[in-house]
């Protein structure tokens, strides 16, 4: 399935603050903690909890969120299907990066071991 330009634009302009509470709810409902979620997000983006929460408060878009991030050099190891799209086939960077985040949150919620989620080369 190919990601459309409209879908890319919609994801890029969506605020991280609108999705973050859903990430928290998803992982906590499955017995994981907000601290674990923050660890996963920090691994992907380099944002510590303080910076992450300031970006949530600032209501930055996903595009801005990932522009400010220092993406983990092993992020390219995140592969698979999320929302019907194969992550490694997504060409538009903000959409691919948002799907990286979605995939990591899914893995955390599904009980995957942290060592597996935080990929090493």
C-alpha positions, 0 to 999 in steps of 0.5 A: 500500500502506498502512502498518499501525499494527503496522508503524509501532509496530515501526519506531518501537521498533526500535533504530537500533543494530540497523540502522546496521551494515547501512547500513555494510555495504550502502554499503561493499559497493557501493564507498562509504565510511562517511564518505559514509554519515555525511555523508548521515545528517548532512544528514538529521538534523544529527547529526555522527559523534560524536553519531551514534555516541553514539546507536548506543552508547546504543541509541536507538529510531528514534522517539527518534533522530528526536525528537532530530534536526533534520530537514533542511528539504529532507527532504520532497524525498525521494520514491519507493518503499522497501520497497513503500511510497511515502514521501510517502504515509506519515503516521506521522512516525517511519516516514516519517523512517526510510524517508527514511533507507532511501531515502538509503542506497539511493541512496548504495549505488546510486552516485548522486552526492552532490549529488543525494542531498543535495537542494536546494530 
